[in-house]
Every structure is written in C-alpha cells, then in structure tokens.
Amino acid sequence: MNVNLKTDFSCVEQIDRLPIAVRAFALPPGEPIEERSARQRRSKPVAPSEWTLIFDTETTVDAAQRLKIGSYQLRKADELDEAGLFHDPTALSAGELDLLKRYASANGLMLRTVTEFIDEILYDRAYDLRVRIREAPAWMLSELRRDGEWLIRRR
C-alpha cells in the first residue's frame, strides 16, 4: 500500500517550536528501589490548603492550539472568592474581545489578559495561599517559560 501523507499547514498562523526538557533518574540494574526519597522521609507533610483555583481554557482549533480564552474560580472551601475570564489579546478579533468584555461585565466577572492571570492570580494569589490547582493545560507550561528561564517568584 502506498500512502502519501502531505499536510497542509496554510491555516496555521504561527507555530511555536519549544524545547522539551525531560528529567529522569534511573537506578543501576539490581539496586533496590526506595519508596520515598530521603527528603520525603525527613520532611513533615504540608497540610492541604482550603483554597482551590479551578480553571479551564479554550484554544485555537489548528495544530498550534494557541490559547484564546479561559475561565477561572478562586475558592476558599465552598465559598467563591473570585471568578473571572482571561484571554490572549493577540488571539482574539476586535469583535470577539468586545463580546468577551460585554459578557464579563454582564455577569460580574473579572476580565484579565493571560499575562495578568499568570502574574496576579497564579503567582500573587495562588502561590501565596498554597492553593490546590485543578487543571494545568499545556499552554501554561510555555507561558511560564520565557527567554529560556523559568519564571518562579518566591517571596
């Protein structure tokens, strides 16, 4: 059977080629496997946070799957602390952005850019509160890494 697999990428505006890093640890053959590391055996477990960040995202339908919009809720136990939407301004048309602004306003939701969401919610609120995060899509891994350096702020 002769199969010709030609792919048409004319619909793709931009493809980000990102490096992939994999960390692995392999034991020499015959060495016993410890269930927990020495660090885990010494440390006391941290109590679970009563805070939870829940979010979901929508992406473009092409191979790049670029972030368009996302929604989030920051909760303390069962109580809603903040709800909002975030977006990539470069991925939305003027009409889509206007619709998103009107929807957020009509429903009492915060509206942030993806950069504001990462800086103000993930770093400033979630990290400080040690929140549990429900869902971490692939786009976030690329957003957290800029210019080859991981952006992790510790206070």
C-alpha positions as a Markdown table, in Angstrom:
| # | Residue | x | y | z |
|---|---|---|---|---|
| 1 | Met | 0.0 | 0.0 | 0.0 |
| 2 | Asn | 1.4 | 3.4 | -1.0 |
| 3 | Val | 0.3 | 6.2 | 1.4 |
| 4 | Asn | 1.1 | 9.8 | 0.8 |
| 5 | Leu | 0.9 | 11.9 | 4.0 |
| 6 | Lys | 1.0 | 15.5 | 2.9 |
| 7 | Thr | -0.2 | 18.0 | 5.4 |
| 8 | Asp | -1.5 | 21.5 | 4.6 |
| 9 | Phe | -0.3 | 23.9 | 7.2 |
| 10 | Ser | -1.5 | 27.0 | 5.3 |
| 11 | Cys | -4.2 | 27.6 | 8.0 |
| 12 | Val | -1.6 | 27.8 | 10.8 |
| 13 | Glu | -0.6 | 31.4 | 11.5 |
| 14 | Gln | 2.3 | 30.7 | 13.8 |
| 15 | Ile | 3.9 | 27.6 | 15.3 |
| 16 | Asp | 6.0 | 27.9 | 18.4 |
| 17 | Arg | 8.8 | 25.5 | 18.4 |
| 18 | Leu | 9.6 | 25.0 | 22.1 |
| 19 | Pro | 12.3 | 22.9 | 23.6 |
| 20 | Ile | 11.3 | 19.9 | 25.6 |
| 21 | Ala | 13.1 | 19.0 | 28.8 |
| 22 | Val | 12.8 | 15.6 | 30.4 |
| 23 | Arg | 14.2 | 14.8 | 33.8 |
| 24 | Ala | 14.7 | 11.2 | 34.6 |
| 25 | Phe | 16.5 | 9.1 | 37.2 |
| 26 | Ala | 17.5 | 5.5 | 36.6 |
| 27 | Leu | 18.9 | 3.2 | 39.1 |
| 28 | Pro | 21.7 | 0.8 | 38.1 |
| 29 | Pro | 20.5 | -2.7 | 37.5 |
| 30 | Gly | 20.0 | -4.7 | 40.7 |
| 31 | Glu | 19.8 | -1.7 | 43.0 |
| 32 | Pro | 16.8 | -1.7 | 45.3 |
| 33 | Ile | 14.1 | 0.9 | 44.8 |
| 34 | Glu | 13.2 | 3.1 | 47.7 |
| 35 | Glu | 9.5 | 4.0 | 48.0 |
| 36 | Arg | 10.3 | 7.6 | 49.3 |
| 37 | Ser | 13.3 | 9.8 | 48.8 |
| 38 | Ala | 15.5 | 10.8 | 51.8 |
| 39 | Arg | 14.0 | 14.3 | 51.6 |
| 40 | Gln | 10.5 | 12.9 | 51.8 |
| 41 | Arg | 11.4 | 10.8 | 54.8 |
| 42 | Arg | 12.8 | 13.8 | 56.7 |
| 43 | Ser | 10.0 | 16.3 | 56.0 |
| 44 | Lys | 6.6 | 16.6 | 57.5 |
| 45 | Pro | 3.7 | 16.7 | 55.1 |
| 46 | Val | 2.2 | 20.1 | 54.5 |
| 47 | Ala | -1.5 | 20.3 | 55.4 |
| 48 | Pro | -3.8 | 20.7 | 52.4 |
| 49 | Ser | -4.9 | 24.2 | 51.6 |
| 50 | Glu | -8.5 | 25.1 | 51.9 |
| 51 | Trp | -8.1 | 27.3 | 48.8 |
| 52 | Thr | -8.6 | 25.9 | 45.3 |
| 53 | Leu | -8.1 | 27.5 | 41.9 |
| 54 | Ile | -10.3 | 26.0 | 39.2 |
| 55 | Phe | -9.8 | 27.0 | 35.6 |
| 56 | Asp | -10.4 | 25.8 | 32.0 |
| 57 | Thr | -9.2 | 27.1 | 28.7 |
| 58 | Glu | -10.2 | 27.3 | 25.0 |
| 59 | Thr | -7.6 | 27.2 | 22.3 |
| 60 | Thr | -7.5 | 27.7 | 18.5 |
| 61 | Val | -8.5 | 24.6 | 16.5 |
| 62 | Asp | -5.3 | 24.4 | 14.5 |
| 63 | Ala | -2.2 | 22.4 | 15.3 |
| 64 | Ala | -0.7 | 25.2 | 17.4 |
| 65 | Gln | -3.7 | 25.1 | 19.8 |
| 66 | Arg | -2.9 | 28.7 | 20.9 |
| 67 | Leu | -4.8 | 30.0 | 24.0 |
| 68 | Lys | -7.8 | 32.2 | 23.2 |
| 69 | Ile | -9.8 | 32.4 | 26.4 |
| 70 | Gly | -10.0 | 30.9 | 29.8 |
| 71 | Ser | -12.3 | 31.0 | 32.8 |
| 72 | Tyr | -11.4 | 30.6 | 36.5 |
| 73 | Gln | -12.7 | 30.5 | 40.0 |
| 74 | Leu | -10.7 | 31.0 | 43.2 |
| 75 | Arg | -12.5 | 29.4 | 46.1 |
| 76 | Lys | -11.9 | 29.1 | 49.9 |
| 77 | Ala | -13.6 | 25.8 | 50.8 |
| 78 | Asp | -17.1 | 26.1 | 49.2 |
| 79 | Glu | -17.1 | 29.9 | 49.1 |
| 80 | Leu | -16.4 | 31.7 | 45.9 |
| 81 | Asp | -13.7 | 34.4 | 46.4 |
| 82 | Glu | -13.3 | 35.5 | 42.8 |
| 83 | Ala | -14.5 | 34.4 | 39.3 |
| 84 | Gly | -13.2 | 35.7 | 36.0 |
| 85 | Leu | -12.1 | 35.3 | 32.4 |
| 86 | Phe | -8.7 | 35.7 | 30.8 |
| 87 | His | -7.6 | 36.0 | 27.2 |
| 88 | Asp | -4.7 | 36.3 | 24.8 |
| 89 | Pro | -5.4 | 39.7 | 23.2 |
| 90 | Thr | -3.4 | 38.7 | 20.1 |
| 91 | Ala | -5.5 | 35.6 | 19.5 |
| 92 | Leu | -8.9 | 37.4 | 19.5 |
| 93 | Ser | -10.5 | 39.6 | 16.9 |
| 94 | Ala | -11.9 | 43.0 | 17.9 |
| 95 | Gly | -15.4 | 41.6 | 17.8 |
| 96 | Glu | -14.5 | 38.6 | 19.9 |
| 97 | Leu | -12.8 | 40.8 | 22.5 |
| 98 | Asp | -15.8 | 43.2 | 22.6 |
| 99 | Leu | -18.1 | 40.2 | 23.1 |
| 100 | Leu | -15.9 | 38.9 | 25.9 |
| 101 | Lys | -15.9 | 42.3 | 27.6 |
| 102 | Arg | -19.7 | 42.6 | 27.5 |
| 103 | Tyr | -20.1 | 39.0 | 28.8 |
| 104 | Ala | -17.8 | 39.6 | 31.7 |
| 105 | Ser | -19.4 | 42.9 | 32.6 |
| 106 | Ala | -23.0 | 41.5 | 32.4 |
| 107 | Asn | -22.0 | 38.5 | 34.6 |
| 108 | Gly | -19.9 | 40.3 | 37.2 |
| 109 | Leu | -16.7 | 38.5 | 36.1 |
| 110 | Met | -13.1 | 39.9 | 36.3 |
| 111 | Leu | -11.5 | 40.2 | 32.8 |
| 112 | Arg | -7.7 | 39.8 | 32.6 |
| 113 | Thr | -5.1 | 39.2 | 29.9 |
| 114 | Val | -3.3 | 35.8 | 30.2 |
| 115 | Thr | -0.3 | 37.7 | 31.5 |
| 116 | Glu | -2.3 | 39.4 | 34.2 |
| 117 | Phe | -3.9 | 36.0 | 35.1 |
| 118 | Ile | -0.4 | 34.4 | 35.5 |
| 119 | Asp | 1.0 | 37.3 | 37.4 |
| 120 | Glu | -1.9 | 38.3 | 39.6 |
| 121 | Ile | -3.8 | 35.0 | 40.2 |
| 122 | Leu | -1.2 | 32.2 | 39.8 |
| 123 | Tyr | 1.8 | 34.0 | 41.3 |
| 124 | Asp | 0.4 | 36.6 | 43.6 |
| 125 | Arg | -2.7 | 34.8 | 45.0 |
| 126 | Ala | -2.4 | 31.1 | 44.3 |
| 127 | Tyr | 1.3 | 30.7 | 45.2 |
| 128 | Asp | 0.9 | 32.8 | 48.4 |
| 129 | Leu | -2.2 | 30.9 | 49.5 |
| 130 | Arg | -0.7 | 27.5 | 48.5 |
| 131 | Val | -3.8 | 26.7 | 46.6 |
| 132 | Arg | -4.7 | 23.4 | 45.0 |
| 133 | Ile | -4.9 | 23.9 | 41.3 |
| 134 | Arg | -7.4 | 21.9 | 39.2 |
| 135 | Glu | -6.2 | 21.6 | 35.6 |
| 136 | Ala | -2.9 | 22.9 | 34.2 |
| 137 | Pro | -3.1 | 22.9 | 30.4 |
| 138 | Ala | -0.1 | 22.7 | 28.1 |
| 139 | Trp | -0.2 | 26.3 | 27.1 |
| 140 | Met | 0.6 | 27.3 | 30.6 |
| 141 | Leu | 3.9 | 25.5 | 30.5 |
| 142 | Ser | 5.0 | 27.6 | 27.5 |
| 143 | Glu | 3.7 | 30.8 | 29.1 |
| 144 | Leu | 5.6 | 30.2 | 32.3 |
| 145 | Arg | 8.9 | 29.9 | 30.3 |
| 146 | Arg | 10.2 | 33.0 | 28.6 |
| 147 | Asp | 13.6 | 33.6 | 27.1 |
| 148 | Gly | 14.8 | 30.1 | 28.3 |
| 149 | Glu | 14.3 | 30.9 | 32.0 |
| 150 | Trp | 11.6 | 29.6 | 34.3 |
| 151 | Leu | 9.7 | 32.5 | 35.9 |
| 152 | Ile | 9.1 | 31.3 | 39.5 |
| 153 | Arg | 8.8 | 34.1 | 42.1 |
| 154 | Arg | 9.4 | 33.1 | 45.7 |
| 155 | Arg | 8.8 | 35.6 | 48.4 |
